[in-house]
Amino acid sequence: MTILIVTLLGSLAIVLVCFIYIYRYQTIINDLKQQRNDIEKEELRMFEFLKSLGETLSQEGGTNPGTLHRTIVRGAAMVVDAHGAALYLLDKSQDNLVSEYQSEACPILVPVPSHIAEQSEKIPNTIDSYRRLTSVGKDWGPFGESLRARKSLHIKNIGNNPHFKNADAKIHKGVSAIIAPLCYGEKELGILAVANEARGENFTKNDFEVFQSIAEQSAFALGNSIVHLEAVEKKNLEKELNTASEVQRILLPSKSPELEGYKIIGLNVPARIVSGDYFDFFELNDSHLAVVIADVSGKGVPASLITAMCRSVVRANAINASCPADVLRKVNQQLFPDIREDMFISLAFLILEKGTGKISIARAGHDAPLLFKASSKTADPVQSPGIAIGIDSGDVFNEAIAEHGIHLDTGDILLLYTDGVNEASDIRGEEFGLQRLHKTLISAAPKGADNLISEIQQSVNKFASNVPQNDDITLIAIEKT
């Protein structure tokens, strides 16, 4: 009987042990299944994040950064199952981190002063507004630490962080966060962070590693978006500049003017898409024609805007004019208040009399025209006094400017030019210069105004060779026929 009892007890023990092992084994299996489910869910969330990131980039990422920012923030919070996420990007100065997008449930990650916390008790949206509108220096606290080191940080309680010691303790206590730098190649973009309130679970090592992957993918997406956006902006700018160039071309004379006794040829070659030079021909009355050549200091868009303004002002003040110096006095008076201190306009205004060869000229600091005399085959500068428009408000300018008269005989040519001609340089930095211009004028003028303009352009191009044009080139040849 005793032996039977012992045997039964032994069997029961064996069965119990088997049950225990089966239970433990089942628990392990259940745990492994749960872990597998968790991993699968995490992988699914990551896949959804990457998919939405790709779709956003292909659809709107280049032209609508806000959509991409929202996708990154919401996706980051979703993948690591955080309460919220925040994206801070460097501003154009590269000195400050600006809040670009934060999910509504994201704990605030910058210090909240006590007075803001007190206001929030009366005004519900105070903290949210402060969170969205507050930027910090790129070197500030955990953000700066992460960005400088280019490493992710796991902060278990930002309330204990020394950079939050003067902030409201109740708001930040127990908030945990992971902060990751966003870098595209060598370019720093900003930081991405996920955060949990005190009541939430702390982030695990796996969360930390997964979030690093999210940050890397986000940085790549942001970098590509920036490159794409810059390309779009550049394309739009080029389109606008081309439009501006077409408008500027319309403002230039489309053909040579017809005036008895003269042949007049003009040429403008911009150094860039738009020009800071301009020339103009327009009738003053039945027997007189105005000829204008001007050069605005500087190049590109600012100079082109001044040329357009100058053209309008000159034309408006030249109505029924008989004295070019008086015209320029009025032009300077009108333009001076609107020209920046570092800009000025050199301009020559000429009035040609029908058939006679009589020309009156006033120069506001412009290069002296060269007068070729067919009888002697010589060329000399036409010197007349004056300072550039925009340098003086009136007294000095009005005193300096004066009218000068010249007379053209048959075959004579008056050449007007801007300094883009004589200052054109070769690969050694040597300038084309007035001597070469003078020599070309003497050689080409006997063949007429058309040939002269063509010869000068060819000579300058040959001299400069492959060196890019550095300044706008404008030429006017006035031939007495």
Sequence and secondary structure as in RCSB ss.txt:
>XXXX:A:sequence
MTILIVTLLGSLAIVLVCFIYIYRYQTIINDLKQQRNDIEKEELRMFEFLKSLGETLSQEGGTNPGTLHRTIVRG
AAMVVDAHGAALYLLDKSQDNLVSEYQSEACPILVPVPSHIAEQSEKIPNTIDSYRRLTSVGKDWGPFGESLRAR
KSLHIKNIGNNPHFKNADAKIHKGVSAIIAPLCYGEKELGILAVANEARGENFTKNDFEVFQSIAEQSAFALGNS
IVHLEAVEKKNLEKELNTASEVQRILLPSKSPELEGYKIIGLNVPARIVSGDYFDFFELNDSHLAVVIADVSGKG
VPASLITAMCRSVVRANAINASCPADVLRKVNQQLFPDIREDMFISLAFLILEKGTGKISIARAGHDAPLLFKAS
SKTADPVQSPGIAIGIDSGDVFNEAIAEHGIHLDTGDILLLYTDGVNEASDIRGEEFGLQRLHKTLISAAPKGAD
NLISEIQQSVNKFASNVPQNDDITLIAIEKT
>XXXX:A:secstr
 HHHHHHHHHHHHHHHHHHHHHHHHHHHHHHHHHHHHHHHHHHHHHHHHHHHHHHHIIIIITT HHHHHHHHHHH
HHHHTT SEEEEEEE TTSSEEEEEEE TT    S   HHHHHHHHHSTTHHHHHHHH  EETTSHHHHHHHHHT
  EEES GGGSGGGTTS HHHHTT EEEEEEEEETTEEEEEEEEEE TTS    HHHHHHHHHHHHHHHHHHHHH
HHHHHHHHHHHHHHHHHHHHHHHHHHS SS    TTEEEEEEEE SSSS SEEEEEEEEETTEEEEEEEEESS H
HHHHHHHHHHHHHHHHH TT   HHHHHHHHHHHHGGGS TT  EEEEEEEEETTT EEEEEEEB    EEEETT
TTEEEE       BTSSSSHHHHHH   EEEE  TT EEEEE HHHHT B TTS B HHHHHHHHHHHHGGG HH
HHHHHHHHHHHHHHTTS   S EEEEEEEE 
